[in-house]
C-alpha cells in the first residue's frame, strides 16, 4: 500500500469514526448522555461523574450539568427546561467549570 492510500484510509476512519472539534481534537465514540437543566439557581452536582445531573436537593443546575458532562468523554447534550414563562435568567454566583469534554448546549426551551 502506498503512502497516499494509507493517508486516505486514515482520513476516512477519522471522518467515519469520530467527530472533529475546533482546536484539532478528535473525539471518537457515539452520543453521550443528555442533561436537562431545571433550576435557575446555583448548585453543584451531588455526585459528579455518576451520570445523573442532580444537586443535593434534587434539581439539575447548569453547573451540575457541566460537571457531569466533563466527567463523560462522549458528546454530551445540555438542554434547558426552566420554570416560568417568557425570558428566563439564571443566577450564577461564581465562575462555571471549564468545559473539558464535548458538549452541545441547546438553549431551546423544552
Rosetta silent file (secondary structure, phi, psi, omega in degrees, C-alpha in Angstrom):
SEQUENCE: XXXXXXXXXXXXXXXXXXXXXXXXXXXXXXXXXXXXXXXXXXXXXXXXXXXXXXXXXXXXXXXXXXXXXXXXXXXXXXXXXXXXXXXXXXXXXXXXXXXXXXXXXXXXXX
SCORE:     score description
SCORE:     0.000 S_00000001
   1 L     0.000  130.711 -179.385    0.000    0.000    0.000 S_00000001
   2 L   -83.237  171.662 -174.642    1.460    3.354   -0.917 S_00000001
   3 H   -61.879  -40.970 -179.501    1.561    6.381    1.357 S_00000001
   4 H   -62.102  -40.516  179.486   -1.369    8.186   -0.311 S_00000001
   5 H   -65.703  -39.325  178.957   -3.665    5.206    0.190 S_00000001
   6 H   -63.816  -45.035  179.815   -2.702    4.939    3.841 S_00000001
   7 H   -63.445  -44.013  178.359   -3.383    8.642    4.390 S_00000001
   8 H   -61.538  -40.978  179.650   -6.743    8.421    2.608 S_00000001
   9 H   -64.586  -42.091  178.463   -7.714    5.385    4.663 S_00000001
  10 H   -65.238  -41.370  177.505   -6.792    7.139    7.915 S_00000001
  11 H   -62.366  -41.818  179.026   -8.754   10.267    6.926 S_00000001
  12 H   -63.535  -40.110  178.238  -11.796    8.150    6.114 S_00000001
  13 H   -63.373  -41.628  179.456  -11.561    6.422    9.502 S_00000001
  14 H   -63.761  -45.200 -178.567  -11.395    9.761   11.296 S_00000001
  15 H   -67.389  -36.071 -178.109  -14.380   11.113    9.373 S_00000001
  16 H   -85.556  -30.935 -171.786  -16.457    7.966    9.848 S_00000001
  17 H  -101.610   -0.585 -178.259  -15.439    7.017   13.362 S_00000001
  18 E  -160.424 -179.609  177.863  -15.390   10.279   15.238 S_00000001
  19 E  -114.311  136.399  177.912  -16.196   13.948   15.418 S_00000001
  20 E   -99.332  127.742 -178.274  -13.607   16.654   14.783 S_00000001
  21 L  -111.749  158.581  177.764  -13.881   19.669   17.073 S_00000001
  22 L   -52.747  144.114 -177.633  -12.257   23.100   16.879 S_00000001
  23 L    93.417    0.823  175.759   -8.681   23.015   18.041 S_00000001
  24 L    81.439    6.035  179.397   -7.954   19.789   16.194 S_00000001
  25 L   -79.709  137.464  178.912   -9.202   17.477   18.930 S_00000001
  26 E  -112.951  127.862  179.198  -10.838   14.285   17.711 S_00000001
  27 E  -115.701  114.956  177.486  -13.434   12.571   19.866 S_00000001
  28 E   -85.605  169.464  176.369  -14.354    9.036   18.927 S_00000001
  29 L   101.347  177.087 -175.296  -17.449    7.300   20.126 S_00000001
  30 L   -99.758 -160.586 -179.011  -21.120    7.975   19.975 S_00000001
  31 E   -72.659  138.751  177.495  -23.550   10.235   21.626 S_00000001
  32 E   -95.038 -161.217 -176.113  -23.290   10.584   25.362 S_00000001
  33 E   -73.717  163.640  173.578  -25.948   11.462   27.891 S_00000001
  34 E  -113.527  130.455  178.056  -28.389   14.348   27.833 S_00000001
  35 E  -114.882  134.980 -178.272  -28.740   16.516   30.932 S_00000001
  36 E  -113.652  116.143  179.352  -31.747   18.823   31.386 S_00000001
  37 E   -76.457  124.442 -176.756  -31.279   21.964   33.491 S_00000001
  38 L  -122.350    0.649 -176.957  -34.432   22.581   35.558 S_00000001
  39 L  -129.904  132.324 -177.981  -33.251   25.103   38.169 S_00000001
  40 L   -83.490  -12.755 -178.028  -32.209   28.724   37.570 S_00000001
  41 L   -88.403  178.362  179.240  -30.216   28.957   40.818 S_00000001
  42 L   -76.766  162.486  172.270  -26.738   27.752   41.730 S_00000001
  43 L   159.291  129.905  177.409  -25.784   24.303   42.893 S_00000001
  44 L   -82.207  158.562  177.524  -23.030   21.773   42.342 S_00000001
  45 L   -66.713  137.320 -178.255  -23.715   18.201   41.359 S_00000001
  46 L   -65.604  -36.151 -178.063  -24.176   15.962   44.403 S_00000001
  47 L  -141.567   77.029 -177.801  -22.094   13.141   42.886 S_00000001
  48 L   -55.506  133.534  177.134  -20.099   14.314   39.847 S_00000001
  49 L    96.529   -2.501 -179.559  -19.397   11.513   37.408 S_00000001
  50 L   -88.412   -1.083  178.548  -22.322    9.238   38.303 S_00000001
  51 L    84.685    2.808 -179.762  -24.195   10.144   35.103 S_00000001
  52 L  -119.585  122.441  177.571  -27.065   11.825   36.967 S_00000001
  53 L   -86.491  104.839 -179.767  -27.389   15.602   36.979 S_00000001
  54 L  -158.991  132.643  172.988  -28.751   16.417   40.427 S_00000001
  55 L   -78.649  177.831  178.529  -27.823   18.766   43.236 S_00000001
  56 L   -59.907  -29.795  179.185  -28.123   17.640   46.860 S_00000001
  57 L   -90.000   -3.625  173.670  -31.710   18.956   46.812 S_00000001
  58 L   117.294  -51.740 -174.923  -32.520   17.164   43.546 S_00000001
  59 L   -67.138  161.979  178.439  -32.856   19.579   40.598 S_00000001
  60 L   -97.399  124.655  176.082  -30.287   19.886   37.818 S_00000001
  61 L  -103.540  168.235  176.393  -28.442   23.211   37.535 S_00000001
  62 H   -61.227  -42.064  179.119  -26.192   24.411   34.721 S_00000001
  63 H   -59.946  -46.336 -179.653  -23.160   23.934   36.984 S_00000001
  64 H   -64.025  -39.654  179.213  -24.194   20.348   37.825 S_00000001
  65 H   -64.454  -41.478  177.676  -24.839   19.578   34.140 S_00000001
  66 H   -65.478  -38.591  178.066  -21.379   20.857   33.172 S_00000001
  67 H   -62.633  -43.445  178.353  -19.777   18.813   35.952 S_00000001
  68 H   -66.798  -42.785  179.617  -21.498   15.653   34.704 S_00000001
  69 H   -62.135  -40.185  179.667  -20.659   16.416   31.066 S_00000001
  70 H   -64.902  -24.095 -179.495  -16.999   16.950   31.945 S_00000001
  71 L   -83.768   -3.337 -177.135  -16.900   13.504   33.545 S_00000001
  72 L  -119.337  131.552 -176.434  -18.003   11.865   30.261 S_00000001
  73 L   -83.393  -14.798  179.688  -15.724   11.626   27.200 S_00000001
  74 L   -80.491  174.163  176.324  -18.555   11.218   24.674 S_00000001
  75 E   -67.791  122.311  179.087  -20.615   14.032   23.145 S_00000001
  76 E  -104.672  154.032  175.396  -22.931   15.367   25.851 S_00000001
  77 E  -125.006  133.677  175.389  -26.073   17.452   25.380 S_00000001
  78 E  -117.328  119.628  178.475  -27.358   20.014   27.864 S_00000001
  79 E  -107.399  166.487  179.726  -30.985   21.098   27.454 S_00000001
  80 E  -127.044  128.137  174.763  -32.957   23.684   29.403 S_00000001
  81 L  -134.408   68.292 -175.217  -36.456   23.252   30.899 S_00000001
  82 L   -83.072  145.435 -178.762  -36.578   26.211   33.255 S_00000001
  83 L   -69.068  159.104  177.156  -39.758   27.086   35.148 S_00000001
  84 L    97.320 -172.202  179.413  -41.867   30.109   34.292 S_00000001
  85 L  -135.124  165.632 -179.578  -42.699   31.811   31.041 S_00000001
  86 L    74.351 -153.467 -179.217  -41.129   34.472   28.872 S_00000001
  87 L   -73.815  133.711  178.857  -37.463   35.381   29.207 S_00000001
  88 L  -114.848  145.743  175.918  -35.670   33.444   31.921 S_00000001
  89 L  -126.945  154.320 -178.705  -32.429   34.353   33.657 S_00000001
  90 L  -112.414  148.336  176.422  -30.088   32.257   35.742 S_00000001
  91 L   -97.521  105.794  178.587  -28.299   33.189   38.965 S_00000001
  92 L  -114.318  114.500 -173.594  -24.628   32.300   38.595 S_00000001
  93 L   -94.978  -16.145  179.657  -22.609   33.423   41.629 S_00000001
  94 L  -146.364  162.724 -177.227  -19.167   32.095   40.720 S_00000001
  95 L   -55.939  138.743  176.106  -17.367   31.063   37.527 S_00000001
  96 L   -74.114  158.413  178.334  -18.746   27.932   35.888 S_00000001
  97 L   -64.360  147.332  173.021  -16.403   24.989   35.339 S_00000001
  98 L   -61.121  147.016  176.498  -14.366   24.980   32.138 S_00000001
  99 L   -85.186  118.454 -176.693  -15.817   22.679   29.506 S_00000001
 100 L  -114.218   -6.757  176.653  -13.352   19.816   29.106 S_00000001
 101 L  -125.725  157.507 -179.424  -15.486   17.280   27.200 S_00000001
 102 L   -63.603  132.641 -177.850  -17.527   17.778   24.029 S_00000001
 103 E  -147.417  139.781  173.354  -20.898   19.291   24.830 S_00000001
 104 E  -105.792  117.289  175.715  -23.828   20.750   22.906 S_00000001
 105 E   -95.354  109.204 -177.757  -25.600   23.493   24.858 S_00000001
 106 E  -101.217  104.858 -177.079  -29.110   23.667   23.410 S_00000001
 107 E   -80.543    2.246  177.551  -30.752   26.892   24.588 S_00000001
 108 E   -66.524  134.896 -179.708  -34.100   25.985   23.078 S_00000001
 109 E   -79.130  132.347  178.639  -36.743   25.819   25.801 S_00000001
 110 L  -113.915    0.000    0.000  -38.367   22.380   26.263 S_00000001
